């Protein structure tokens, strides 16, 4: 009997591909928006939001606001100090709240929210046709 130190398979069957980086240029992960806290002051709801507001996370926010309206809340104050990202889906979610006499205020705007509101205001300046519904015009006032 003889012993051998040679491997059973003398050559690797596959070779490893060199690592490659792929950047599609866009983040495809859906955002997550959290309701950090919610307080009722009479018929006004004060909500502290945290996270990202995009096409995906705006749907639960719209459902929350619809439920609040159905429960008789006529005022909504959104504390956005912890919102890290938002896009036009946030504006679209807020658009219908001021209907039927309901009041909306955005307080403690994060940089992301401020950037979105400023871009929306710039896009709506004459002579161009306004891209912002008139119901959201009060949101574009001074920062609070």
C-alpha positions in Angstrom: 0.0 0.0 0.0 1.3 3.5 -0.9 0.2 6.8 0.3 -0.2 9.9 -1.9 -0.6 13.6 -1.1 -2.1 14.5 -4.5 -5.6 15.8 -4.4 -8.5 13.8 -5.7 -9.3 16.5 -8.3 -6.0 17.9 -9.6 -7.5 21.1 -11.1 -10.4 23.3 -10.0 -13.6 22.6 -11.9 -14.6 26.3 -11.9 -12.8 29.5 -11.5 -14.1 32.4 -9.5 -15.2 35.4 -11.4 -13.6 38.6 -10.4 -15.8 40.8 -8.2 -17.8 43.4 -10.1 -19.8 46.3 -8.9 -23.2 47.1 -10.4 -24.8 50.4 -9.8 -28.2 50.9 -11.5 -28.1 54.5 -10.4 -31.3 54.2 -8.4 -32.3 52.8 -5.1 -34.9 50.2 -5.7 -35.7 49.4 -2.1 -39.0 50.8 -1.0 -38.9 53.5 1.7 -40.3 53.1 5.1 -42.2 55.8 7.0 -43.0 55.4 10.6 -45.5 57.2 12.8 -43.1 58.0 15.7 -45.9 59.4 17.8 -49.5 60.6 17.5 -51.3 63.0 19.8 -54.9 64.3 19.7 -55.6 67.9 20.7 -59.3 68.3 20.3 -60.0 67.7 16.6 -56.4 68.2 15.6 -54.0 65.3 15.2 -50.3 65.9 15.8 -48.2 63.3 14.2 -44.4 62.9 14.3 -43.1 61.1 11.2 -39.7 59.4 10.8 -38.1 57.7 7.8 -38.6 57.9 4.1 -41.7 58.9 2.2 -41.8 57.6 -1.4 -44.3 55.9 -3.7 -44.5 52.8 -1.5 -44.5 54.3 2.0 -47.0 57.0 1.1 -49.9 54.5 0.7 -50.0 53.7 4.5 -49.7 57.4 5.3 -52.7 58.2 3.0 -54.7 55.4 4.7 -53.8 56.7 8.1 -54.9 60.2 7.1 -58.1 58.9 5.6 -58.9 57.1 8.9 -58.1 60.3 10.8 -60.5 62.2 8.6 -63.2 59.5 9.0 -62.8 59.8 12.7 -63.6 63.5 12.7 -60.2 65.1 12.8 -60.2 68.4 11.0 -56.7 69.5 11.8 -53.4 67.8 11.0 -50.0 68.9 12.2 -47.1 66.8 10.8 -43.8 67.1 12.6 -41.3 66.1 9.8 -38.0 66.7 11.7 -37.1 63.0 11.3 -38.1 62.5 7.7 -34.8 61.6 5.9 -36.2 61.4 2.3 -39.4 62.4 0.6 -40.5 62.9 -3.0 -43.6 64.0 -4.9 -45.5 61.1 -3.4 -45.5 63.0 -0.1 -47.1 66.0 -1.7 -49.6 63.8 -3.5 -50.5 62.2 -0.1 -51.1 65.6 1.5 -53.0 67.1 -1.4 -56.5 66.0 -0.5 -56.3 66.7 3.3 -57.3 70.4 3.1 -60.5 69.6 1.3 -63.8 70.2 3.1 -62.3 72.7 5.5 -59.6 70.6 7.0 -56.4 72.3 8.1 -52.8 71.1 7.4 -49.5 72.3 8.9 -46.0 70.9 8.4 -43.8 71.8 11.4 -40.2 71.2 12.1 -39.3 70.4 8.5 -36.2 68.3 7.9 -33.8 69.2 5.1 -35.4 66.7 2.8 -38.9 68.1 3.4 -37.7 71.7 3.0 -35.9 70.8 -0.2 -39.1 69.2 -1.6 -41.3 72.2 -0.7 -38.8 74.7 -2.1 -38.5 72.7 -5.4 -42.3 72.6 -5.6 -42.6 76.3 -5.0 -39.9 77.0 -7.6 -41.7 74.8 -10.1 -45.0 76.7 -9.5 -43.7 80.2 -10.1 -45.2 82.2 -13.0 -45.1 82.3 -15.9 -45.2 78.5 -15.8 -48.4 76.8 -14.9 -48.5 75.8 -11.3 -47.5 72.2 -10.5 -48.7 72.5 -6.9 -52.4 72.3 -6.2 -53.7 75.5 -4.6 -54.7 73.4 -1.5 -50.9 73.0 -0.7 -50.0 76.6 -1.2 -50.1 77.4 2.6 -47.4 74.7 3.1 -44.9 76.7 1.1 -44.9 79.7 3.5 -42.2 80.4 6.0 -40.4 77.6 7.7 -41.6 76.8 11.2 
